[in-house]
Amino acid sequence: MPQQPNIIASQVFNGEIHIFDYFKHPMKAESKAHIKPELKLVGYTEQGGGLSWSPIDRGSLASGSQDRKVSVWDVKDPPYTSAAVRHVQEYDLHKSCVRDVSWSKTASSLLASVGNGGKLFMYDTKSSGGVQFNSSLKSKGDFLSVDFNCLNGNYLATGSSDGSVDIWDMRKPSEKERTLAKHKKEVAVVTWSPHKENVLATASHDWNVVLWDIAQEAGNNIRYIHKGHKSFINDLAWSPVDDRLIASAGEDNILQLWQIGQEVFECSKLHLTAHVVLSLIHICRCRRIERCRSRWSPYH
């Protein structure tokens, strides 16, 4: 939870979402039996597909699921008096698996979801109808990831199974603003820089992280390609305090912290050389998981 970083949400394979207060747990549990969440969010029948805390409304958590549902939960009041709660809102417009969800960083009631079949839905959670618009890919690909621009609420990015990245303008929702093409495999993560409005990072199963400057024309809009991973990249996060520090997590349970050089955004040249980046690699020898997540504390 951005407003209370000790509160963590985690999706599990049975469809439940577990809420933990890490102040109440040791760094390493003695056994699985000792891992007990403060709260369980219940209602899904299949594995989840995306979590997003609202950066504006404290305790508002959005989630998606393979059972085609998008839910909004209210978990703002720890200590929790109930062991399990159900959603406060639910949408079932997707006809297939929901892959990701994202709250707007500038409008408290605006929520986006993407899923299989190339579907992108937008919801106004404060209106009775809920849906603002929906769009679909012209190809047979699936949307796998979505993120609202941190500094300009008009823009949204989506990542697809065909390796493309689409930029959407909420003022013209009927069609894509532009498409970014570089990745050779599915784009698992798209995330906007919280420091620079025009900078977008994307991570793919081609093992690469690409930094884009969408203010530049095609052919000159790739600022950096990070090639340090040796497996699928499942998550990516910008530091909230250092505009050049990024964390990326791979399917091999390796978390990389890397810092891009200032020159990456000061000239038009594409940077590929290793000396631009300081890579600090922490190897987590835990059980292999299909989709790991990395997040920075908003205060440190």
C-alpha positions as CSV (number, residue, x, y, z in Angstrom):
1,M,0.0,0.0,0.0
2,P,1.7,3.2,-1.1
3,Q,0.3,5.2,1.9
4,Q,1.3,2.5,4.3
5,P,4.3,0.5,2.9
6,N,4.2,-2.2,5.6
7,I,0.9,-3.5,4.2
8,I,1.6,-5.9,1.4
9,A,-0.8,-7.7,-1.0
10,S,0.0,-11.1,-2.5
11,Q,-2.0,-13.3,-4.9
12,V,-1.9,-17.0,-4.4
13,F,-2.7,-20.0,-6.6
14,N,-6.1,-20.8,-5.1
15,G,-7.5,-17.4,-6.1
16,E,-7.2,-15.7,-2.7
17,I,-5.4,-12.5,-2.1
18,H,-3.5,-12.3,1.2
19,I,-2.8,-9.1,3.0
20,F,0.3,-9.0,5.3
21,D,1.6,-6.4,7.7
22,Y,5.4,-7.1,7.5
23,F,6.0,-5.4,10.9
24,K,4.3,-8.4,12.4
25,H,6.3,-11.1,10.6
26,P,9.9,-12.3,11.0
27,M,12.3,-11.9,8.0
28,K,12.2,-15.7,7.6
29,A,9.3,-17.9,8.7
30,E,10.2,-21.1,10.6
31,S,7.8,-23.0,8.4
32,K,4.9,-22.6,6.0
33,A,2.6,-23.1,8.9
34,H,3.8,-19.9,10.4
35,I,3.0,-17.8,7.3
36,K,-0.5,-16.4,8.2
37,P,-1.9,-13.3,6.6
38,E,-3.7,-10.6,8.5
39,L,-6.5,-10.7,6.0
40,K,-7.7,-12.9,3.1
41,L,-9.6,-11.4,0.2
42,V,-11.9,-14.2,-1.2
43,G,-14.3,-14.7,-4.1
44,Y,-12.1,-15.8,-7.0
45,T,-12.3,-19.4,-8.2
46,E,-9.0,-19.3,-10.2
47,Q,-5.5,-17.9,-10.0
48,G,-5.2,-14.1,-10.0
49,G,-3.8,-11.9,-12.8
50,G,-2.6,-8.5,-11.6
51,L,-2.7,-6.4,-8.5
52,S,-2.8,-2.6,-8.2
53,W,-2.9,-0.4,-5.1
54,S,-4.5,3.0,-5.7
55,P,-1.9,5.8,-5.3
56,I,-4.7,8.2,-4.3
57,D,-7.3,6.4,-2.3
58,R,-5.7,4.7,0.7
59,G,-6.5,1.0,0.9
60,S,-8.2,0.7,-2.5
61,L,-6.8,-2.5,-4.1
62,A,-7.8,-3.7,-7.6
63,S,-7.2,-7.2,-8.9
64,G,-7.9,-9.4,-11.9
65,S,-8.3,-13.1,-12.2
66,Q,-8.2,-16.0,-14.7
67,D,-12.0,-16.4,-14.0
68,R,-12.5,-13.2,-16.1
69,K,-13.3,-10.9,-13.2
70,V,-11.9,-7.5,-12.1
71,S,-12.5,-6.6,-8.4
72,V,-12.0,-3.6,-6.2
73,W,-11.3,-4.2,-2.5
74,D,-11.3,-1.9,0.6
75,V,-8.5,-2.8,3.0
76,K,-7.6,0.6,4.5
77,D,-8.2,-0.1,8.2
78,P,-5.7,-2.4,9.9
79,P,-5.8,-4.0,12.3
80,Y,-8.4,-6.0,10.5
81,T,-11.4,-7.3,12.5
82,S,-12.3,-10.0,10.0
83,A,-10.2,-12.9,8.8
84,A,-11.7,-12.8,5.3
85,V,-13.6,-10.2,3.2
86,R,-15.2,-10.0,-0.2
87,H,-14.9,-7.3,-2.9
88,V,-16.8,-4.0,-2.8
89,Q,-17.1,-3.9,-6.6
90,E,-16.8,-6.4,-9.4
91,Y,-16.7,-6.3,-13.2
92,D,-17.1,-9.3,-15.5
93,L,-16.7,-7.8,-19.0
94,H,-13.7,-9.8,-20.0
95,K,-14.5,-13.0,-21.9
96,S,-11.2,-14.6,-21.1
97,C,-8.4,-14.4,-18.6
98,V,-7.6,-11.0,-17.0
99,R,-3.9,-10.4,-17.2
100,D,-3.3,-7.0,-15.5
101,V,-4.9,-4.0,-13.8
102,S,-3.8,-0.5,-13.2
103,W,-5.2,2.5,-11.2
104,S,-4.8,5.9,-12.7
105,K,-2.2,8.0,-10.8
106,T,-4.1,11.2,-11.4
107,A,-7.8,10.3,-11.2
108,S,-8.9,8.4,-8.1
109,S,-11.8,6.5,-9.7
110,L,-10.2,5.5,-13.0
111,L,-9.2,1.9,-13.4
112,A,-7.9,-0.1,-16.4
113,S,-7.8,-3.8,-17.1
114,V,-6.3,-5.9,-19.9
115,G,-6.6,-9.5,-20.9
116,N,-6.6,-12.3,-23.4
117,G,-8.2,-11.6,-26.7
118,G,-6.6,-8.2,-26.9
119,K,-9.2,-6.5,-24.7
120,L,-8.6,-3.2,-22.8
121,F,-11.4,-2.0,-20.5
122,M,-11.6,1.3,-18.6
123,Y,-13.8,1.7,-15.5
124,D,-15.1,4.7,-13.6
125,T,-15.5,3.1,-10.2
126,K,-17.7,5.9,-8.9
127,S,-20.3,5.7,-11.7
128,S,-23.2,3.2,-11.8
129,G,-22.4,2.0,-15.3
130,G,-18.7,1.5,-14.6
131,V,-17.3,1.1,-18.1
132,Q,-15.9,4.1,-20.0
133,F,-14.6,2.4,-23.1
134,N,-13.2,-0.8,-24.4
135,S,-10.8,-1.5,-27.3
136,S,-9.4,-4.6,-29.0
137,L,-6.2,-5.4,-30.9
138,K,-6.5,-5.9,-34.6
139,S,-4.1,-8.8,-34.3
140,K,-4.7,-12.1,-32.6
141,G,-2.4,-11.2,-29.7
142,D,-3.3,-10.8,-26.0
143,F,-2.8,-7.8,-23.8
144,L,-0.5,-8.9,-20.9
145,S,0.3,-5.6,-19.0
146,V,-1.0,-2.1,-18.5
147,D,0.1,1.0,-16.8
148,F,-1.2,4.6,-16.5
149,N,1.4,7.4,-17.0
150,C,2.4,8.7,-13.6
151,L,2.6,12.4,-14.6
152,N,0.1,12.7,-17.4
153,G,-3.2,11.0,-16.8
154,N,-4.1,11.1,-20.5
155,Y,-1.7,8.4,-21.4
156,L,-1.8,4.7,-20.9
157,A,0.6,1.9,-22.1
158,T,-0.1,-1.7,-22.8
159,G,2.2,-4.7,-23.5
160,S,1.2,-7.5,-25.8
161,S,1.9,-11.2,-26.5
162,D,3.2,-10.3,-29.9
163,G,6.0,-8.2,-28.4
164,S,4.5,-4.8,-29.3
165,V,3.9,-1.9,-26.9
166,D,0.9,0.4,-27.5
167,I,0.4,3.9,-26.3
168,W,-3.2,5.1,-25.7
169,D,-4.5,8.7,-25.4
170,M,-7.6,8.7,-23.1
171,R,-8.9,11.7,-25.1
172,K,-9.0,9.6,-28.2
173,P,-9.8,6.1,-26.8
174,S,-11.0,4.5,-30.1
175,E,-7.6,3.9,-31.5
176,K,-3.9,3.6,-30.4
177,E,-1.8,6.7,-30.3
178,R,1.3,4.8,-31.5
179,T,3.0,1.4,-31.3
180,L,6.5,0.7,-30.1
181,A,8.2,-2.3,-31.7
182,K,11.5,-3.8,-30.4
183,H,10.8,-6.8,-28.2
184,K,10.9,-10.3,-29.9
185,K,8.7,-12.0,-27.4
186,E,5.7,-11.1,-25.1
187,V,5.9,-7.9,-23.1
188,A,5.3,-8.9,-19.5
189,V,5.6,-5.5,-17.9
190,V,5.1,-1.8,-18.9
191,T,5.8,0.9,-16.3
192,W,6.1,4.7,-16.7
193,S,8.9,6.6,-15.0
194,P,7.5,8.6,-12.0
195,H,10.1,11.3,-12.8
196,K,9.9,11.9,-16.5
197,E,6.5,12.1,-18.3
198,N,7.8,10.8,-21.6
199,V,9.9,7.8,-20.4
200,L,8.6,4.3,-20.4
201,A,10.3,1.0,-19.4
202,T,9.2,-2.4,-20.8
203,A,10.3,-5.9,-19.9
204,S,9.9,-9.0,-22.0
205,H,10.4,-12.7,-22.1
206,D,13.2,-12.0,-24.6
207,W,15.2,-11.3,-21.4
208,N,15.6,-7.5,-22.2
209,V,14.4,-4.3,-20.6
210,V,13.9,-1.4,-23.0
211,L,13.7,2.3,-22.0
212,W,11.7,4.4,-24.4
213,D,11.4,8.1,-24.9
214,I,8.0,8.5,-26.5
215,A,8.6,12.1,-27.3
216,Q,11.0,11.0,-30.0
217,E,10.1,9.7,-33.4
218,A,10.2,6.0,-34.3
219,G,13.7,4.8,-34.9
220,N,15.1,7.3,-32.4
221,N,12.9,6.6,-29.4
222,I,14.9,3.7,-27.7
223,R,17.2,5.2,-25.0
224,Y,18.6,2.1,-23.5
225,I,18.4,-1.7,-23.6
226,H,19.3,-3.7,-20.4
227,K,20.6,-7.2,-21.3
228,G,21.6,-8.4,-17.9
229,H,19.0,-11.0,-17.3
230,K,19.3,-14.7,-18.4
231,S,15.7,-15.7,-18.1
232,F,12.2,-14.3,-18.6
233,I,11.7,-10.9,-16.9
234,N,8.5,-10.9,-14.8
235,D,8.5,-7.5,-13.2
236,L,10.1,-4.1,-13.2
237,A,10.0,-1.1,-10.9
238,W,11.4,2.5,-10.9
239,S,12.9,3.9,-7.7
240,P,10.6,6.6,-6.4
241,V,13.5,8.7,-5.3
242,D,16.3,8.1,-7.8
243,D,15.2,8.8,-11.4
244,R,18.0,6.5,-12.8
245,L,17.6,3.5,-10.5
246,I,15.5,0.5,-11.6
247,A,14.8,-3.0,-10.1
248,S,13.9,-5.9,-12.4
249,A,13.0,-9.5,-11.4
250,G,13.5,-12.6,-13.4
251,E,11.9,-16.0,-13.5
252,D,15.2,-17.5,-12.2
253,N,14.6,-15.6,-8.9
254,I,17.4,-13.1,-9.5
255,L,16.6,-9.5,-8.6
256,Q,18.8,-6.9,-10.4
257,L,19.2,-3.3,-9.2
258,W,20.7,-1.2,-12.0
259,Q,21.5,2.5,-12.5
260,I,21.4,4.0,-15.9
261,G,23.9,6.8,-16.8
262,Q,22.7,10.4,-16.9
263,E,23.8,10.6,-20.5
264,V,21.1,8.1,-21.6
265,F,18.5,10.9,-21.6
266,E,20.8,13.8,-22.5
267,C,21.7,12.8,-26.1
268,S,20.0,11.0,-29.0
269,K,22.4,8.1,-29.2
270,L,21.1,4.6,-28.3
271,H,23.2,3.2,-25.4
272,L,24.0,-0.5,-25.4
273,T,27.4,-0.6,-23.6
274,A,27.7,-2.2,-20.2
275,H,29.6,0.6,-18.6
276,V,26.5,2.8,-18.6
277,V,24.9,0.6,-16.0
278,L,25.9,-0.3,-12.5
279,S,24.4,-3.7,-11.9
280,L,23.9,-5.0,-8.3
281,I,22.6,-8.5,-8.4
282,H,20.9,-10.2,-5.4
283,I,20.2,-13.9,-5.8
284,C,17.1,-15.1,-4.1
285,R,17.2,-18.9,-3.7
286,C,13.6,-19.5,-3.1
287,R,11.1,-21.8,-4.8
288,R,10.7,-21.0,-8.5
289,I,7.6,-19.0,-9.2
290,E,5.8,-18.2,-12.4
291,R,5.3,-14.5,-11.9
292,C,7.4,-12.7,-9.2
293,R,7.0,-9.1,-8.4
294,S,9.3,-6.3,-7.3
295,R,8.3,-3.0,-5.7
296,W,10.1,-0.1,-4.1
297,S,9.0,1.4,-0.8
298,P,7.6,4.9,-1.5
299,Y,9.5,6.4,1.4
300,H,13.0,4.9,1.2
